[in-house]
Amino acid sequence: MRSYFYGERPKFYVTWQDENGVAYDPNTVNFMIAHVNGMSASYTAGIDPEITNPSTGLYEVYFSLIEEGKWTYRWEAKNAAAVFLDARERVFLVRDGYFY
């Protein structure tokens, strides 16, 4: 399981590709992140400036990790009819560093 130190601001990213491996931009891209204590945030590409789309199919967001423990993040893609296309979900840990 991936881990980060308290206070880090990692980049979370996803690349969307079709069945032929060609990158594409879904109509809707959402990023959600949650801590085991219930703290959470969610962003939508094109609405929230936290998500960037630097190239076709690539979406990025930076998030400051200010709580130690277990976190989960999820990317979701939907088409124009709001039909669910795909998702990526990962779990990681935030731990105290030497100085905290």
C-alpha positions in Angstrom: 0.0 0.0 0.0 1.3 3.4 -0.9 2.1 5.8 1.9 2.7 9.5 2.3 3.9 11.7 5.1 1.7 14.2 6.9 1.6 17.5 5.1 2.6 16.2 1.7 0.6 17.4 -1.4 0.9 14.6 -3.9 -0.5 14.6 -7.4 -3.2 12.1 -8.1 -3.8 11.4 -11.7 -5.7 9.2 -14.1 -5.6 8.5 -17.9 -8.7 7.5 -19.7 -8.3 5.2 -22.7 -10.7 3.4 -25.0 -10.6 -0.3 -25.7 -7.9 0.4 -28.4 -5.7 2.3 -26.0 -6.5 5.7 -27.5 -6.7 8.4 -24.9 -10.0 10.3 -24.7 -11.7 12.9 -22.6 -15.0 11.6 -20.9 -17.8 14.1 -20.7 -17.7 14.1 -16.9 -14.7 13.4 -14.7 -15.0 13.3 -10.9 -12.4 13.0 -8.2 -13.4 12.0 -4.7 -11.1 11.5 -1.7 -12.0 10.5 1.9 -10.4 9.8 5.2 -11.5 7.0 7.5 -12.7 9.7 10.0 -15.3 10.9 7.5 -13.4 14.0 6.2 -13.9 14.1 2.4 -13.8 16.2 -0.7 -15.0 15.9 -4.3 -14.2 17.8 -7.5 -15.5 17.8 -11.0 -13.3 18.6 -14.0 -14.4 21.8 -15.8 -16.1 23.1 -12.7 -13.6 22.9 -10.0 -10.1 24.4 -10.7 -8.4 21.7 -8.6 -8.7 19.2 -11.5 -6.5 20.0 -14.5 -6.6 18.3 -17.9 -3.1 18.9 -19.4 -3.6 16.5 -22.3 -6.2 14.3 -23.9 -7.3 11.7 -21.4 -5.0 12.9 -18.6 -6.6 14.4 -15.4 -4.6 15.6 -12.4 -5.4 17.0 -8.9 -3.1 17.9 -6.0 -4.4 17.4 -2.5 -2.9 18.3 0.8 -2.8 15.5 3.3 -3.5 17.0 6.7 -4.7 13.9 8.6 -2.8 10.7 9.3 -4.4 7.4 8.7 -6.1 5.5 5.9 -7.4 7.4 2.9 -9.3 6.3 -0.3 -9.5 8.2 -3.5 -11.6 7.5 -6.6 -11.8 8.8 -10.2 -15.0 8.3 -12.1 -15.8 8.9 -15.8 -19.3 9.3 -17.4 -20.5 9.9 -20.9 -22.8 12.7 -22.2 -25.9 10.7 -21.0 -24.4 10.5 -17.5 -23.9 6.8 -18.0 -21.0 5.5 -15.8 -18.0 4.5 -18.0 -15.1 3.6 -15.7 -13.6 4.2 -12.3 -10.2 3.9 -10.6 -10.1 3.6 -6.8 -7.0 3.3 -4.5 -6.3 3.2 -0.8 -3.2 4.8 0.8 -1.8 5.7 4.2 -0.6 9.0 5.7 1.8 8.7 8.5 3.6 11.1 10.8 7.1 12.1 9.7 10.1 12.4 12.0 9.3 16.1 12.7 5.5 15.7 13.4 
